[in-house]
Amino acid sequence: GIILMKNNNFITILFNGHRRVFFILFAITLLAQIFVFSRQNASYALNSIQKDFKIVLSYNAPQEKQDSLQNVLKHLSGVNSFKQLSSQDIFDIFSKGTKGQSDYVLNPAFVPALYEVEVSEQVLLNTETWLKNNLYNFDENLEVYYKTQESKLCVYLKAFIKYIDILA
């Protein structure tokens, strides 16, 4: 049975026999469910960020230098795909978002070419080092934009998933 003991307004419950086994199994099952739920959600978040993550390159240079950049991107390890947005494409995107007000602000002739670069998971987990080794020294006119917080979040999520795998 259950034995209740009062010690200075503190009640101690002692379990005997099958109740103790039930409690231990219930606690283990609950912890396992928490691990599975946490890992599933962390994996889902990591996959969502990986699909959304892009590095944007802004390059204000003549066409032959842009061709050189495209050649580098084609052969660069860690680049899954890239696409160039022309100045007119960028102008059209801004025009749709601002309902024609960008006609007064932007001139397509002065907008640099933009490249959207989709990278592999290895690059995503080490973005800054990859950029230093591959793109930062390409040309002084090349500007690189990406969401640093998303990159860091991926590192933390990947570490969290490994930690849960070790515990489970």
N, C-alpha and C positions, 0 to 999 in steps of 0.2 A: 503494500500500500504506500500511500504518501504520508510522510512524516513532516509535520510543521513544527518549527521551533522558533520561539520569539527570543531575540537577543537585541535589546536596546532598540525596539521598534523595527527591527529588520527580520523579515520572514525568510527562512531558508527552506527550500523545497528539495527534498532528496527523492530521487527516482529509484525504484527497485525493479529488477528483472527486465521484462519486455518493454516497459515504458522507457527505460534508459536506451535500449536498442532502437526503439522507434524514434526517439528524439535525435540520436546520433545519425541515423539514416536520413531523417528529414533534413537535418542541417547539411549533410553532404549533398543531398539532392538539390537543395536550394542553392548552394554554392555552385554546383555544376550548371544549373540553369542560368545563374548570373554570369558565369564565364561564357557560356554559349551565346547568350543575348548580347553581352558586351562585345564579343568577337565579331558577331554578325553585323552589328551596327558600325563598328570601327571599320570593318572590311567594306561595307556599303559606302561609308563616308569617303574612304580612301579611293575607291573606284570612281565615285562621282567627281572628286577633285581631279583625279588623273584624266578623266574625259574632258573636263572643263579647262584644265591648265594649258595656257599658251604663252609663248614668249613672243613679244611683238618687237620687230626691228624696224626702226625708222632710218632710212638711208637717203640722204640728199647728195647724190653723186650722178655723174654722167652715166649713160646707158652701158658703156663698156665695163665700168666698175660694178654696176648692178648685175651684169652678166657674170662677172667674176664672183660676186657674192652668192649668186644662185648656184654656181658650180661648186663652191665650197659647201653650201648647205646640202647639195645632192650627195656629196661624198663624206659628209661629217657623220661619224658614228654617234648614235643617240638621237638623231633626228628621224622621227617617224614619217613626217610629211611637212611640207610648207607650201604656202601659196602667197603670191604677190597680189597686193591690192593696189591698183593703179591710182593715180591722183584723182581721176574722174570717179572711180569707185568710191573713194573716200568722200569726195565731194557729194556724191549721190546719197551716201549713208547719212551724212550730216544734214543734207537737205530734207530727207524724210523725217529725221528726228526733230528738226526745228521748223518744219512746215514752211520752208522757203526763205526763212530769215537768214540762213547761212549764205544766201546769194550775195548779201551785202558785206559779209565778213570774209568769206573764203574765196580765193581765186585758185582754181584747180592747177594753174601753172606753177604756183608757189608751194604746193603741198608736196612733201617728199614721198617717195614710194615707201609703202609699208609691207612688211612680210609677217605673216602669222606662222609661227613655227610650233609644231606639235612634237614633243620630245618623249623619249622612253622613260620608264619608271626609274632606271638608274640615274638618268640626268635629273629627273624631278627631285630625287632624294639628295642630290648634291649639285644643285643648280648653280650656285655662285662659283664654285671651283670649276665647273664645266665651262661656264661663260668666260672666266679668266683665262683658261687654257685655250679656248677656241675662238671666241668672238670679240672680246674686248680689245684685242690688239690688231684686229683686221684693218680698221680704218678709223681715223679720228672723227669722221662724219657719221659713223654708224652709232646710233643710239639704241640701247636695249631697255625694254620695259617688260616687267613681269611682276606678279603678285608675290612678294617675298613671304608674306604671312601664310599664303597657301602652301608654298614650298616647305616652310618650317612645320606647318601642320601635318603635312604628309610624312615628314621624318618622325614626328611624335606618334602619329597613328601607326606607322610601320613598327616602331619600337614597342608600342602598346600591344599590337597583335602578336609580336614575337614573345613578349612577356606572358601573355595569356596562354600561348601555345606551350611555353615551358611549364607553366603551372598546371595545365590541364593534362 
